């Protein structure tokens, strides 16, 4: 048996934990990319949009593995 819940419930509506992980990863990636823009480090990237997706995927894996496990 898995000790973790398989769904997140808000009221009577059930959500997948992946929805929360994706939302948190998006917010964390947005903050990271904003910081990279302020430090002018994005000019060294060939395709900044792909870097955003890669950072978001990394955050999603880390959040899933370390914080919200499903």
C-alpha positions as CSV (number, residue, x, y, z in Angstrom):
1,X,0.0,0.0,0.0
2,X,1.2,3.5,-0.8
3,X,0.9,5.8,2.2
4,X,0.5,8.8,0.0
5,X,-2.9,9.9,-1.4
6,X,-3.5,9.2,-5.1
7,X,-5.7,12.3,-5.5
8,X,-5.8,15.8,-4.1
9,X,-9.3,16.9,-3.1
10,X,-10.7,20.4,-3.0
11,X,-14.2,20.1,-1.7
12,X,-15.8,17.2,-3.7
13,X,-13.5,17.6,-6.7
14,X,-10.5,15.3,-7.1
15,X,-7.4,16.5,-8.8
16,X,-4.3,14.6,-9.9
17,X,-1.1,15.4,-7.9
18,X,0.5,16.0,-11.3
19,X,-1.6,19.1,-11.8
20,X,-0.2,20.6,-8.6
21,X,3.4,19.6,-9.5
22,X,3.1,21.2,-12.9
23,X,1.7,24.4,-11.5
24,X,4.5,24.6,-8.9
25,X,7.1,23.8,-11.5
26,X,5.8,26.5,-13.8
27,X,5.9,29.1,-11.1
28,X,9.4,28.1,-10.0
29,X,10.6,28.1,-13.6
30,X,9.0,31.5,-14.2
31,X,10.9,32.9,-11.1
32,X,14.2,31.3,-12.3
33,X,13.9,32.7,-15.8
34,X,13.0,36.1,-14.5
35,X,16.2,36.0,-12.4
36,X,18.2,34.9,-15.4
37,X,16.7,37.8,-17.4
38,X,17.6,40.3,-14.7
39,X,21.2,39.0,-14.6
40,X,21.3,39.1,-18.4
41,X,22.3,35.5,-18.6
42,X,19.7,34.5,-21.2
43,X,21.7,36.1,-24.0
44,X,24.0,33.1,-23.8
45,X,21.2,30.7,-24.7
46,X,20.5,29.8,-28.2
47,X,16.8,29.2,-27.6
48,X,15.5,30.6,-24.4
49,X,12.0,29.1,-24.8
50,X,13.5,25.6,-24.8
51,X,15.6,26.5,-21.7
52,X,12.3,27.5,-19.9
53,X,10.8,24.2,-20.8
54,X,13.9,22.3,-19.6
55,X,14.0,24.2,-16.3
56,X,10.3,23.5,-15.8
57,X,10.9,19.8,-16.4
58,X,13.7,19.7,-14.0
59,X,11.7,21.4,-11.3
60,X,8.8,19.0,-12.0
61,X,11.1,16.0,-11.5
62,X,12.6,17.5,-8.3
63,X,9.2,18.5,-6.8
64,X,7.8,15.1,-7.6
65,X,10.8,13.2,-6.2
66,X,11.4,15.2,-3.1
67,X,8.1,16.9,-2.0
68,X,4.9,15.7,-3.6
69,X,5.2,12.0,-4.3
70,X,2.6,10.2,-6.3
